[in-house]
Amino acid sequence: MGVFKNIKDGWTNYLNYHFTGVAPTEVEELAKSRAEVCKTCPSLVESTVFTVIKTLMPDGKVSESLTPEKLAGDKVQGYKCNECGCGFPANVFAPQNKCPINKW
């Protein structure tokens, strides 16, 4: 049950933050510090879904805000952890979640 709760909590917190720009202070601070670690991790990879969406875009380009260089502190989608398969950045917004390779 813990995995499903982490997924629910992560996506709920991320979507609230994404649409309102506000999350509980402790969740926002935790997510930002985790994102700083994740953005430099070689296990952070573009998700297959994102690749398909990018392929279908008329000009084949993606907004600069969606690049790995812009991950931490930004509202970003389209990446995942290659270790556990969790969607980024929702995975960093789940307070009880743990990095599968113990980086946070």
N, C-alpha and C positions, 0 to 999 in steps of 0.2 A: 504494500500500500504506500510506502514511503516514496517510491519512484513516481507514482501517479500524482501524489500530493506535491512533489517538487515541480513536476511539469505544470500542474494547474497553478501553483503559486507563482512560478516563474513567468508564465505567460500572462497571468492576471496582473501581476505587478508591472511587467514590461508594457503591456497594452495600456494600462492606466497612465504610466509615465509617458508613453509614446503620444497618446492623444491629449493629455492634459499638461504634460511637462512637469508633473508633480508626483512624487512617490513619498511614502513615509521616509523621513530623514535618514533613519538607520538603514533602510533598504537601499535608498539612493546612494548613500556613501559606500555601502558594501558593494553594490553593483559597479560603481565607478572604480573602486580599488581592484576588484576582480578583473574588470575589463582591461585595466592597464596591464595586468599580467597576461591575459589572454591575447591581446593584440600582438604580442611579440612571440607567441607560442607557435612553433611549426605545426602543431596539431590543429590549429584553426584554419579551416579550409572553406572555400566557396561551396555552398550546398548545390546539389544537383538541381533542385527546384529553381534556384537563383540562376544557374547556368541556362536552363531552359527559358526562363523569362527574359534573360539578357539576349538570347538568340532570337527571340520573337520581337524584340524591340526594333522599331523601324530603322534606327541608325546604328544599332548594335552597341550603343554606348550606355554606360551606367553613370548615374550622378556621382560626382566626386564624394558626396557624403556617404556613399555606400562602399568605399574602398577600405581596405584594412588599415591604411594610414589614418583614417578618420574614426576608427572604432570607439575608442574610449571616450566616454562623456557625450557621445552623439547617439541619436536615435537611429540605429542601424539594423538592417536585416539582410539576410542572404548568406550568412556564414554559419558554420556548425563546428562543433568539436569532433575531430576525427577519431578521438578515443572512445567517447560514449555516444556520439551521434546527436547530442542535444543541440537544439537551435540556439544560435547566438544572436542577440544578447539575452534572450529569455533565460538561459541557463544561469547567468550571473545575477539575475533578479530573484532567484529562489533562495531565501535565507538558509534553509536547511540543506541545500545542495552542497556537494563536495566535489572538488576537481578530481577526476579519475586518476591523475598522475601527481596528485598532492602538491599542486602549485599554489593552491589557496584552500 
